[in-house]
Amino acid sequence: MHNLTARRPLVSKLAAFGLSLAIGAALPAAALAKNPMVGGAPMYASKTIVENAVNSKDHTTLVAAVKAAGLVETLSGPGPFTVFAPTNAAFAKLPAGTIETLVKPENKATLTKILTYHVVPGTYTAKDLMKLAKDGGGEAQLKTAAGEPLTVQTKGKKVYVTDAKGSTATVTIANVMQSNGVIHVINGVLQP
């Protein structure tokens, strides 16, 4: 009987260990569920726009452009900012050589204007954008950090942004909350 008594604490410890492993394994999954995945990486609301964007495989062109334009510090600042973030596929739709030309030091001013045209001061969730469009009779104008307006429209639950040249991009992933604002992933590059 002494042997059986000695085994009970061991069995209890193993059961408790197994339970803690199960709980521990479930917790990270639950925590990740709250963080949307963008470009194969979780986006953490506790991180800045730049800290999250550098982890997205779908935004390497955008991150390289932000670095070339010297906007890392700005987009790491307190904001808040609403960023319409084009994917690599969106940049790939531009004429061949466009990005390579824009990231050259002599084109920094043009690149900066294009990138800041994707940034709106303040935090605008998809719900906010939909309300603005509804209140505006179907569309609303947002003033970008570049000083030029962007037009927001909604159709159903989709949000669209139209640039000064009339090109429209669709928000493909909305409400990626950041510590200094929000990112909306878009499928096109906006032009001021």
C-alpha positions, -999 to +999 in steps of 0.1 A: +000+000+000+029+023+007+038+021-030+003+031-042+003+061-019+037+072-032+024+070-068-007+091-062+012+124-058+032+115-089+000+108-109-015+140-095+016+160-105+016+145-140-021+152-144-016+188-132+014+191-155-007+178-185-035+202-176-011+231-174+004+221-208-031+220-223-040+254-209-006+268-219-010+255-254-045+270-257-036+304-244-013+315-272-038+303-298-065+323-281-042+353-279-033+351-316-069+349-326-073+386-315-044+397-337-053+397-374-028+380-397-013+401-425+013+387-448+016+356-427+024+375-395+002+384-365-004+421-362-002+432-326-023+462-314+005+469-289+030+476-317+034+506-340+025+506-376+062+502-386+069+474-360+040+454-375+045+462-412+081+449-412+068+414-403+043+412-432+056+393-462+029+411-483+043+446-475+080+443-481+078+468-510+059+493-488+084+489-460+113+495-484+096+526-498+089+539-463+126+535-454+137+551-487+114+581-480+127+585-444+092+580-429+101+552-404+104+577-375+071+595-385+051+563-388+066+550-355+055+582-337+024+587-316+000+595-345-026+584-346-026+575-382-049+556-406-027+539-432-041+525-464-013+499-470-008+486-505+004+450-509+034+439-529+009+427-555-006+462-557+029+477-563+036+451-589+006+465-609+025+497-615+044+501-648+078+482-648+106+502-632+083+526-613+093+515-578+130+512-587+129+548-599+109+561-570+133+547-543+163+565-558+175+594-536+168+620-562+131+610-562+126+611-524+102+640-525+079+623-550+081+590-531+073+608-498+042+625-514+029+592-527+034+574-494+019+602-473-010+602-496-018+567-481-018+582-446-047+601-430-042+618-396-065+602-370-078+567-365-106+557-388-119+522-385-140+506-413-171+514-393-160+551-391-153+552-429-187+536-436-205+561-414-186+590-431-196+577-465-232+572-455-234+607-440-219+621-472-245+606-494-224+576-505-189+590-503-166+610-481-134+629-485-105+624-462-075+648-461-043+629-463-010+637-447+002+647-482-025+675-481-045+659-509-080+644-506-089+607-509-125+596-515-140+568-495-170+549-507-188+518-495-208+491-512-223+465-489-196+458-463-167+467-486-147+499-483-132+515-514-107+544-516-104+565-548-074+587-555-071+621-572-065+604-606-097+583-603-081+549-595-100+529-569-085+504-545-104+480-523-098+475-486-090+438-484-082+436-447-097+462-425-092+474-389-057+461-383-053+480-350-019+495-340-007+513-309-005+545-330-035+540-353-050+515-378-039+499-410-063+490-438-047+467-464-055+478-500-051+461-534-039+492-553-014+521-550-030+555-547-017+585-566-020+621-555 
